[in-house]
Amino acid sequence: PMPRGINKVILVGNLGNDTMPLIHASASIEKGRFYYPKAVPYKVKDIDADLEATLDLSKGGVSNAVINSFKARTQGTTLNLSGRADDLLGDMHIDAALSGSLPLEDAKPMLPDSLPLNAKGHADLDLKANFRLSQLSDMDLDKMLASGTIKLKNLDVTYDSLHAVAPRLDIALQLPAKQHVGKMADAH
């Protein structure tokens, strides 16, 4: 029997010393759970997902994964993800959308212990990105596409000796950056 959640796996082609079959798999997950504290310090629950992947392990083959939908919750966090990743075994190309809601305290365990940051408040995310893995590793921001908003409420952040408080702060993100206009841009 197939493992729970795996809908189907299709192999096309021959398996031999120099050949590999094309593998296509799809999976649906309903009310799933995940806990692996070395990777994610929280119990992830209420996982609902619709996933597909095509693996072409032949020479020059291109593999991809599609996240039609992925929803999950942790303590006070909810996340929704959709998108695709192409050329999984090469210079991966990612086109994805992420939305969600999280208490900033939930992010603390994901940050390095050496970072002197304490953050309280709540964030609502609505982000989209389209980039290659090489662009991210090279920080080639002019070639990466990203847009979205981060809306913060009841923000109270301390970083080292700096402290900031704001009842509401809306951040708009866009890559590549548009030319800045307004008072701050003119202040050089």
LUMTORRO-863887 format. One line per field, with one value per residue: residue number from 0; x, y, z of N, C-alpha, C in turn. Coordinates in Angstrom, 2 decimals, m for minus. Atoms other than C-alpha are relative to their C-alpha. Layout:
% residues N
k NUM, ...
n.east X, ...
n.north Y, ...
n.up Z, ...
ca.east X, ...
ca.north Y, ...
ca.up Z, ...
c.east X, ...
c.north Y, ...
c.up Z, ...
% end
This chain:
% residues 188
k 0, 1, 2, 3, 4, 5, 6, 7, 8, 9, 10, 11, 12, 13, 14, 15, 16, 17, 18, 19, 20, 21, 22, 23, 24, 25, 26, 27, 28, 29, 30, 31, 32, 33, 34, 35, 36, 37, 38, 39, 40, 41, 42, 43, 44, 45, 46, 47, 48, 49, 50, 51, 52, 53, 54, 55, 56, 57, 58, 59, 60, 61, 62, 63, 64, 65, 66, 67, 68, 69, 70, 71, 72, 73, 74, 75, 76, 77, 78, 79, 80, 81, 82, 83, 84, 85, 86, 87, 88, 89, 90, 91, 92, 93, 94, 95, 96, 97, 98, 99, 100, 101, 102, 103, 104, 105, 106, 107, 108, 109, 110, 111, 112, 113, 114, 115, 116, 117, 118, 119, 120, 121, 122, 123, 124, 125, 126, 127, 128, 129, 130, 131, 132, 133, 134, 135, 136, 137, 138, 139, 140, 141, 142, 143, 144, 145, 146, 147, 148, 149, 150, 151, 152, 153, 154, 155, 156, 157, 158, 159, 160, 161, 162, 163, 164, 165, 166, 167, 168, 169, 170, 171, 172, 173, 174, 175, 176, 177, 178, 179, 180, 181, 182, 183, 184, 185, 186, 187
n.east 0.83, m0.71, 0.01, 1.12, m0.21, m0.53, 1.09, m0.48, m1.35, m0.07, m1.34, 0.04, m1.31, m0.74, m1.01, m1.18, m1.26, m0.13, 1.31, 0.88, 1.36, 0.59, 0.84, 0.97, 0.71, 0.90, 0.38, 0.95, m0.09, 1.10, m0.16, m1.29, m0.78, m1.44, m0.81, m1.41, m0.52, m1.28, 0.28, 1.05, 0.13, 1.40, 0.84, 0.79, 1.24, 1.02, m0.63, 0.79, m0.88, 0.19, m1.36, m0.39, m1.42, m0.50, m1.45, m0.65, m1.38, m0.85, m0.97, 0.64, 1.41, 0.39, 1.01, 0.73, 0.99, 1.08, 0.81, 1.28, 0.37, m0.57, 0.45, m0.43, 0.03, m0.79, 0.57, 0.90, m0.34, 0.62, m0.72, 0.53, m1.05, 0.26, m1.02, m0.71, m1.45, m0.46, m1.43, m0.30, m1.35, m0.95, 0.18, 1.44, 0.81, 1.12, 1.07, 0.84, 0.77, 0.10, 0.82, 0.16, 0.16, m0.81, m0.55, m1.44, m0.70, m0.16, m1.16, m1.24, m0.80, m0.53, m1.11, m1.22, m0.08, m0.93, 0.66, 0.58, 1.29, 1.21, 1.10, 1.38, 0.97, 0.65, m0.25, 0.79, m0.86, 0.53, m1.24, m0.19, m1.40, m0.36, m1.45, m0.82, m0.77, m1.29, 0.22, 0.10, m1.30, m0.88, 0.69, 0.18, 1.34, 0.54, 0.58, 1.06, 1.29, 0.72, 0.92, 0.93, 0.14, m0.10, 0.73, m0.35, 0.86, m0.52, m1.42, m0.90, m1.23, m1.27, m1.17, m1.17, 0.40, 1.06, 1.35, 1.02, 1.38, 0.97, 1.28, 0.25, m1.04, 0.22, m1.20, 0.20, m1.23, m0.05, m1.29, m0.98, 0.56, 0.31, m0.71, 0.67, 0.44, 0.57, m0.86, m1.17, m0.89, m0.59, m0.75, m1.41
n.north m1.20, m1.29, m0.74, m0.92, m1.32, 0.09, 0.36, 0.91, m0.14, 0.56, 0.14, 0.13, 0.22, 1.20, m0.13, 0.75, m0.61, m1.37, m0.63, m0.10, m0.35, m1.26, 0.28, m1.05, 0.33, m1.01, 0.30, m0.85, 0.18, m0.64, 0.00, 0.61, m0.55, 0.14, m0.51, 0.36, m1.21, m0.45, m0.81, m0.97, 0.15, 0.08, 1.04, m0.52, 0.78, m0.38, m0.11, 0.38, m0.26, 0.64, m0.11, 0.81, m0.08, 0.78, 0.17, 0.55, 0.21, 0.29, m1.06, m1.17, m0.07, m1.09, 0.42, m1.13, 0.26, m0.97, m0.07, m0.60, m0.66, 0.51, m0.79, 0.63, m0.83, 0.33, m0.67, m1.08, m0.35, 0.69, m0.27, 0.53, m0.05, 0.62, m0.36, 1.08, m0.06, 0.71, 0.32, 0.33, 0.52, m0.94, m1.36, 0.04, m1.19, 0.03, m0.97, 0.39, m0.99, 0.35, m0.90, 0.56, m0.84, 0.57, m0.81, m0.13, 0.86, 1.33, m0.01, m0.05, 1.24, 0.23, m0.92, 0.43, m0.37, m1.12, m1.24, m0.62, m0.53, 0.39, m0.61, 0.32, m0.56, 0.94, m0.30, 0.61, 0.05, 0.30, m0.16, 0.76, m0.06, 0.74, m0.15, 1.21, 0.22, m0.69, m1.42, m0.16, 0.22, m1.10, m1.23, m0.76, m0.51, m0.65, 1.01, 0.71, m0.67, 0.25, m1.08, 0.38, m0.86, 0.52, m0.93, 0.26, m0.62, 0.02, 0.31, m0.39, 0.70, m0.43, 0.59, m0.49, m1.13, m0.74, 0.41, m0.62, 0.36, m0.57, 0.70, 0.58, m0.29, 0.73, 0.04, 0.47, 0.56, 0.18, 0.22, m1.03, m1.21, m1.13, m1.21, m0.61, m1.39, m0.51, m0.75, 0.78, 0.14, m1.32, m0.44, 0.44
n.up 0.00, 0.07, m1.26, m0.15, 0.58, 1.36, 0.89, 1.03, 0.51, 1.34, 0.56, 1.46, 0.56, m0.37, m1.03, 0.38, m0.42, 0.52, 0.17, m1.16, 0.43, m0.44, m1.16, m0.30, m1.23, m0.54, m1.39, m0.71, m1.45, m0.72, m1.47, m0.33, m1.10, 0.19, m1.10, 0.08, m0.65, 0.54, 1.19, m0.33, m1.45, m0.40, 0.58, 1.11, 0.02, 0.97, 1.32, 1.17, 1.15, 1.31, 0.53, 1.14, 0.34, 1.12, m0.10, 1.20, m0.42, 1.17, 0.29, 0.59, m0.38, m0.88, m0.98, m0.60, m1.04, m0.02, m1.22, 0.35, m1.25, m1.24, m1.14, m1.26, m1.20, m1.18, m1.16, 0.38, 1.37, 1.13, 1.24, 1.26, 1.01, 1.30, 0.96, 0.66, 0.10, 1.19, 0.04, m1.40, m0.20, 0.58, m0.53, m0.24, 0.23, m0.93, 0.21, m1.12, m0.75, m1.41, m0.82, m1.32, m1.18, m1.07, m1.09, 0.21, m0.95, 0.62, 0.90, m0.78, 0.03, 1.35, 0.18, m0.70, m1.42, m0.12, 0.41, m1.20, 0.45, m0.71, 0.74, m0.39, 0.91, 0.92, 1.41, 1.08, 1.18, 1.32, 0.77, 1.23, 0.43, 1.20, 0.07, 0.08, m1.22, 0.15, m0.24, m1.45, m0.64, 0.40, m0.39, 1.24, m0.23, 1.19, 0.89, m0.72, m0.06, m1.25, m0.36, m1.05, m1.17, m1.35, m0.86, m1.39, m1.01, m1.38, 0.14, m1.08, 0.39, m0.57, 0.66, m0.71, m0.84, 0.69, m0.36, 0.85, m0.32, 0.94, m0.08, 1.32, 0.98, 1.25, 0.82, 1.37, 0.52, 1.45, 0.64, m0.31, m0.58, 0.87, m0.41, m1.14, 0.14, m1.24, m0.92, m0.43, 1.13, 0.27, m1.16, 0.16
ca.east 0.00, 1.03, 2.07, m0.74, m1.05, 0.69, m1.92, 0.09, 3.56, 4.13, 7.39, 7.92, 10.88, 13.52, 15.82, 19.34, 23.01, 22.76, 19.02, 16.58, 12.80, 10.89, 9.16, 5.96, 4.40, 1.46, 0.41, m2.46, m2.24, m5.20, m4.86, m1.20, 1.29, 5.06, 7.55, 11.31, 12.81, 16.24, 14.64, 11.53, 11.27, 7.46, 4.91, 3.37, m0.27, m3.33, m1.19, m3.30, m1.36, m1.69, 1.76, 3.25, 6.79, 8.46, 11.96, 14.01, 17.31, 18.54, 21.51, 20.28, 16.86, 14.99, 13.00, 10.31, 7.94, 4.58, 2.89, m0.70, m1.49, 0.15, m1.44, m0.15, m0.34, 2.04, 1.44, m0.04, 1.17, m0.73, 1.03, m0.19, 2.23, 1.81, 4.15, 6.66, 10.34, 11.92, 15.36, 15.48, 18.89, 20.49, 20.14, 16.68, 14.07, 11.44, 8.14, 6.12, 3.54, 3.49, 0.81, 0.24, m0.10, 2.36, 3.25, 6.81, 7.78, 7.31, 10.19, 12.77, 13.76, 14.42, 17.03, 20.68, 21.28, 24.04, 21.54, 20.68, 17.06, 13.87, 10.64, 7.01, 3.94, 2.10, 2.84, 0.54, 2.44, 1.49, 4.63, 5.45, 8.89, 10.41, 14.15, 16.90, 18.81, 22.07, 20.57, 19.74, 23.15, 24.89, 22.47, 21.81, 18.77, 18.44, 17.54, 15.19, 11.49, 9.66, 6.69, 4.31, 3.45, 4.29, 1.81, 3.02, 0.82, 1.86, 5.53, 8.05, 11.60, 14.91, 18.12, 21.26, 20.87, 18.21, 14.54, 11.55, 7.83, 4.99, 1.28, 1.17, 3.81, 3.13, 6.10, 5.89, 8.51, 9.53, 12.52, 14.05, 13.51, 11.75, 13.42, 12.63, 10.66, 9.56, 11.06, 13.35, 14.80, 15.47, 17.18, 20.52
ca.north 0.00, 3.62, 5.73, 7.89, 11.09, 9.89, 9.88, 8.34, 7.79, 7.22, 5.91, 6.35, 4.87, 2.25, 1.68, 0.64, 1.45, 4.61, 5.35, 6.46, 6.60, 9.85, 9.98, 11.94, 12.00, 13.79, 14.01, 15.38, 15.91, 16.64, 17.57, 16.50, 17.09, 17.56, 17.85, 17.80, 20.27, 20.33, 21.91, 23.69, 24.45, 24.14, 21.45, 22.11, 21.06, 21.32, 20.77, 20.73, 20.39, 19.56, 18.84, 17.52, 16.72, 15.52, 14.11, 13.58, 12.10, 11.47, 13.47, 16.99, 16.28, 19.02, 18.32, 20.47, 20.67, 22.40, 23.49, 23.98, 24.78, 24.37, 25.57, 24.97, 26.27, 26.39, 27.96, 31.30, 31.27, 30.46, 30.18, 29.67, 28.87, 28.21, 28.20, 26.15, 25.36, 24.39, 22.91, 21.34, 19.75, 22.77, 26.55, 26.27, 28.79, 29.64, 31.40, 31.47, 33.33, 33.34, 34.78, 34.39, 35.78, 35.39, 36.72, 38.08, 36.10, 32.92, 34.01, 34.31, 30.59, 30.71, 33.48, 32.92, 32.96, 35.53, 38.10, 40.53, 40.96, 40.91, 41.50, 41.61, 42.33, 40.74, 40.51, 39.84, 38.80, 38.87, 38.25, 37.07, 36.21, 35.01, 34.30, 31.77, 30.25, 31.68, 35.18, 34.72, 33.30, 36.10, 38.71, 39.87, 41.92, 43.74, 40.46, 39.11, 39.92, 40.30, 42.29, 42.37, 43.83, 43.17, 44.79, 45.02, 45.74, 46.59, 46.49, 46.59, 45.75, 45.93, 45.34, 45.66, 49.17, 50.37, 50.31, 50.98, 51.00, 51.49, 50.74, 50.06, 49.85, 48.89, 47.84, 47.57, 45.42, 45.55, 44.11, 45.42, 48.70, 51.51, 54.90, 56.59, 59.85, 62.08, 63.87, 61.03, 60.57, 64.32, 64.51, 62.95
ca.up 0.00, m0.64, 2.36, 3.71, 1.70, m1.47, m4.24, m7.03, m8.35, m12.07, m13.54, m17.29, m19.09, m18.49, m15.56, m16.45, m15.94, m18.06, m17.95, m15.28, m15.56, m15.32, m11.93, m11.37, m7.90, m6.37, m2.75, m0.74, 2.99, 5.24, 8.91, 8.92, 11.72, 11.79, 14.61, 14.15, 16.66, 14.98, 11.88, 13.22, 16.94, 16.95, 16.43, 13.04, 12.81, 10.63, 7.54, 4.37, 1.14, m2.54, m4.00, m7.25, m8.35, m11.52, m11.25, m14.40, m13.26, m16.80, m18.08, m18.85, m17.33, m15.53, m12.37, m10.79, m7.85, m7.66, m4.45, m5.50, m1.89, 1.50, 4.73, 8.25, 11.81, 14.73, 18.15, 17.03, 13.44, 10.26, 6.89, 3.32, 0.51, m3.20, m6.14, m8.03, m8.19, m11.51, m12.21, m8.73, m9.27, m10.96, m10.54, m9.00, m10.16, m7.54, m8.16, m4.94, m2.86, 0.94, 3.19, 6.86, 10.32, 13.19, 16.61, 16.35, 19.44, 17.33, 15.06, 17.88, 18.00, 14.23, 14.64, 15.61, 19.38, 18.80, 17.43, 20.26, 19.14, 21.17, 19.24, 20.33, 18.28, 15.39, 11.66, 8.70, 5.56, 1.89, m0.20, m3.72, m5.11, m8.38, m8.49, m9.12, m6.23, m7.63, m7.53, m3.85, m2.91, m4.87, m3.41, m6.99, m5.94, m9.28, m11.01, m8.33, m8.41, m5.11, m3.91, m1.03, 2.32, 5.94, 8.33, 11.91, 14.94, 18.51, 17.51, 20.35, 19.21, 21.02, 19.07, 21.14, 22.61, 20.10, 21.01, 18.72, 19.47, 16.98, 17.33, 13.57, 10.85, 7.24, 5.11, 1.32, m0.38, m4.04, m5.87, m7.94, m6.14, m7.91, m7.90, m4.60, m4.61, m1.78, 1.21, 2.33, m1.19, m1.47, 1.94, 0.80
c.east 0.87, m0.02, m1.17, 0.35, 0.56, m1.13, 0.44, 1.43, 0.02, 1.45, m0.15, 1.42, 0.64, 1.00, 1.17, 1.24, 0.10, m1.33, m0.78, m1.40, m0.38, m0.96, m0.94, m0.79, m0.92, m0.43, m1.01, 0.13, m1.17, 0.24, 1.29, 0.67, 1.47, 0.71, 1.40, 0.75, 1.36, m0.20, m0.99, m0.29, m1.44, m0.65, m0.85, m1.23, m0.95, 0.61, m0.97, 0.84, m0.43, 1.30, 0.20, 1.50, 0.27, 1.51, 0.51, 1.48, 0.92, 0.93, m0.71, m1.47, m0.27, m1.14, m0.70, m0.95, m1.03, m0.73, m1.29, m0.57, 0.69, m0.43, 0.42, m0.10, 1.03, m0.67, m1.02, 0.17, m0.83, 0.76, m0.70, 1.07, m0.49, 1.12, 0.65, 1.50, 0.40, 1.50, 0.50, 1.44, 1.07, m0.12, m1.50, m0.65, m1.25, m0.95, m1.06, m0.73, m0.16, m0.89, m0.13, m0.10, 0.81, 0.32, 1.52, 0.81, 0.25, 1.23, 1.31, 0.80, 0.61, 1.22, 1.24, 0.01, 0.88, m0.64, m0.71, m1.33, m1.11, m1.15, m1.34, m0.92, m0.54, 0.26, m0.98, 0.83, m0.81, 1.15, 0.00, 1.46, 0.20, 1.50, 0.65, 0.82, 1.35, m0.15, m0.09, 1.36, 1.00, m0.54, m0.13, m1.44, m0.62, m0.66, m1.14, m1.28, m0.66, m0.90, m0.87, 0.00, 0.22, m0.66, 0.24, m0.94, 0.65, 1.48, 0.79, 1.28, 1.19, 1.10, 1.23, m0.44, m1.08, m1.36, m0.99, m1.37, m0.90, m1.31, m0.35, 1.12, m0.25, 1.25, m0.37, 1.36, m0.10, 1.44, m0.25, m0.70, m0.31, 0.82, m0.81, m0.35, m0.54, 1.07, 1.26, 1.02, 0.74, 0.95, 1.49, 0.78
c.north 1.26, 0.65, 0.98, 1.36, m0.04, m0.46, m0.98, 0.32, m0.70, m0.02, m0.22, m0.19, m1.26, 0.32, m0.90, 0.70, 1.46, 0.73, m0.03, 0.34, 1.40, m0.33, 1.20, m0.45, 1.13, m0.44, 1.01, m0.32, 0.74, m0.17, m0.70, 0.70, m0.27, 0.54, m0.57, 1.21, 0.47, 0.90, 1.13, m0.16, m0.11, m1.23, 0.67, m0.89, 0.56, 0.24, m0.52, 0.37, m0.78, 0.24, m0.92, 0.15, m0.88, m0.04, m0.67, m0.09, m0.37, 1.18, 1.15, 0.14, 1.13, m0.48, 1.22, m0.49, 1.12, m0.11, 0.69, 0.74, m0.69, 0.94, m0.73, 1.01, m0.49, 0.74, 1.07, 0.40, m0.80, 0.41, m0.67, 0.20, m0.65, 0.42, m1.21, 0.24, m0.86, m0.19, m0.30, m0.42, 0.91, 1.35, 0.21, 1.36, m0.12, 1.13, m0.34, 1.18, m0.52, 1.03, m0.65, 1.04, m0.63, 1.00, 0.06, m0.86, m1.40, m0.07, m0.10, m1.31, m0.30, 0.88, m0.51, 0.50, 1.24, 1.34, 0.61, 0.69, m0.55, 0.72, m0.50, 0.71, m1.08, 0.44, m0.76, 0.13, m0.26, 0.27, m0.90, 0.15, m0.89, 0.22, m1.36, m0.09, 0.71, 1.50, 0.28, m0.17, 1.10, 1.36, 0.95, 0.54, 0.67, m0.99, m0.77, 0.83, m0.37, 1.19, m0.49, 0.99, m0.82, 1.06, m0.41, 0.76, m0.16, m0.40, 0.56, m0.81, 0.63, m0.76, 0.63, 1.16, 0.86, m0.55, 0.76, m0.53, 0.67, m0.77, m0.68, 0.44, m0.87, 0.12, m0.54, m0.44, m0.11, m0.14, m0.27, 1.26, 1.02, 1.18, 0.68, 1.46, 0.43, 0.65, m0.78, m0.14, 1.31, 0.44, m0.32, 0.33
c.up 0.00, 1.38, 0.01, m0.59, m1.41, m0.91, m1.06, m0.37, m1.36, m0.45, m1.49, m0.49, 0.52, 1.10, m0.40, 0.49, m0.42, m0.13, 1.30, m0.49, 0.49, 1.13, 0.20, 1.23, 0.39, 1.39, 0.50, 1.48, 0.62, 1.49, 0.43, 1.16, m0.27, 1.22, m0.14, 0.55, m0.51, m1.22, 0.30, 1.48, 0.51, m0.58, m1.07, m0.12, m1.05, m1.39, m1.06, m1.21, m1.23, m0.75, m1.20, m0.23, m1.20, 0.10, m1.27, 0.32, m1.15, m0.26, m0.73, 0.35, 0.96, 0.89, 0.57, 1.07, m0.03, 1.32, m0.41, 1.20, 1.16, 1.11, 1.27, 1.14, 0.98, 1.14, m0.39, m1.44, m1.00, m1.26, m1.17, m1.05, m1.27, m0.93, m0.63, 0.05, m1.20, 0.08, 1.42, 0.24, m0.59, 0.69, 0.17, m0.24, 0.85, m0.33, 1.04, 0.62, 1.42, 0.69, 1.37, 1.08, 1.12, 1.09, m0.19, 0.96, m0.58, m0.89, 0.77, m0.05, m1.38, m0.28, 0.73, 1.45, 0.20, m0.38, 1.20, m0.32, 0.88, m0.68, 0.52, m0.98, m0.90, m1.44, m0.89, m1.27, m1.26, m0.98, m1.23, m0.42, m1.22, m0.21, m0.21, 1.28, m0.07, 0.24, 1.50, 0.66, m0.36, 0.44, m1.19, m0.02, m1.23, m0.95, 0.65, m0.04, 1.32, 0.26, 1.14, 1.14, 1.28, 0.89, 1.45, 0.93, 1.36, 0.03, 1.18, m0.20, 0.71, m0.73, 0.63, 0.90, m0.66, 0.39, m0.87, 0.40, m1.03, 0.12, m1.34, m0.94, m1.22, m0.86, m1.37, m0.54, m1.52, m0.45, m1.48, 0.47, m1.07, 0.46, 1.10, m0.32, 1.35, 0.88, 0.39, m1.14, m0.29, 1.11, m0.07, 1.21
% end
